[in-house]
Amino acid sequence: MTELQMSLIGGAVVFVGAVFAYNKWQEHKARKSVERAFGAEHDDVLMGAGGHADEAAPVAAPVAAAPARNSVRAEPTLDGGAAVRAEPALHPYGGAAGAPDPGPPTVRADEQAARDDGATSLVDPLIDCLIPLALEAALRGDKLLPVLHTLRHVGNKPIHYIGLAVSGEWEAVVHGGVYTTLQAGVQMASRTTALNELEYSELVTRLRALADEIGAEPEIPDMIEVMGDARTLHKFVAGHDAQLGVNLMSNGAPWSIATLIGALEKQGFDVRPDGRFAMPDGDGGVLFTLSTNVTLGADTTSHLTLLLDVPVVAPERDGFGAMVGCARAMVGRLDASIVDDSGQPLLDATLAEINGQVLEFYEEMAAADIPAGSTRALRLFS
């Protein structure tokens, strides 16, 4: 081997070592920046209030909670209102529900405005992985928006951005605005999955390219920590992904679909393209839905199902009470009986017991700072 070859090999080794050291320094810099931005590292939710995951005492779930979903949503049955054992109610900042609330992470003074409802509806430190983007110079929203729109999702997880305006307030990036710093947020969990390593790696790669285009320096959080937070959040979502169904069974001949549609519209339902009927909440949302349990081309049905998506309806709307009230109103109109999924009658005492469990469910979600029907809940359970 010639002296030139030895020199080249030695130079390559030195170069690789330098790159490795630089990457480790960048990782250390990013971790310190995130710690400054969002306070001290919080306890892993799975560890409970200072203990281990396997030491946390399970609590009774208020309603049958669906497991993590794949492509088909599992609809729980009403089994007489018996409570089901489930995982502990988890607080995304750490600790089990009912334990002392450690509170939200500390926020830098120049980021305090990001806590207002408008900004955190887009980039929320509780359910998003936040990535600061320090701009080399102030930029107008008109220049930023076309670039930001090229990275809106990774996998099925949405990505949102807010900017620190020259006025000193955080806001959604808009045309006409001028921004000195950006904050990107990728949602860490959905009903189906948690943010995973592949998605996060893709995000980091694409975000670095985006940052280069707008002259910004991203501060990338440590992947291991983000993955842990994402799994914890998804565990909470899966444990509170609950739906409740009430069935109406015809006491006589099956109902004609054509006649049924008119009766349901009089009851206040809106017809959906997929054949379901939605009961509006009066503010553009949905209280509960109704399915005829037959295909769109069917002529008759003898079985209707009213379904409440519990975590997306605010407690003050009393979705379960409204659904049961609707079912009772239709009993006389349709000559039907209220039954569970096994065809057994649902008695008033059973319905009252289930309603109590729903109220406990709402308390658990509120204790986790993800109240049912809130912007956070709608994002996580959409």
Buried (B, 14 or more C-beta within 10 A) or exposed (E): EEEEEEEEEEEEEEEEEEEEEEEEEEBEEBBEBBBEBBBEEBBBBBBBBEBEBEEBEEBEBBBBBBEBBEEEEBBBEBBBBEBEEBBBBBBBBBBBBBBEBBEBBEBEEEBEBBEEEEBBBBBBBBBBBBBBBBBEEEBBBEBBBEBBEEBEEBBEBBBBBBBBBEEEBBBBBBEEBBBBBBBBBBBBBBBBBBBBEEBBEBBBEBBBEBBEBBEBEBBBBEBEBBBBBBBBBBBBBBBBBBBBBBBBBBEEEBBEBEEBBEBBEEBEBEEEEEBBBBBEBEEEBBBBBBBBEBEEEEEBBBBBBBBBBBBBBBBEBBBBEBBBEBBBEBEEEBEBBBBBBEEBEBEEEBBEBBBEBBEBBBBBBBBBBBBBBBBBBBBBBE
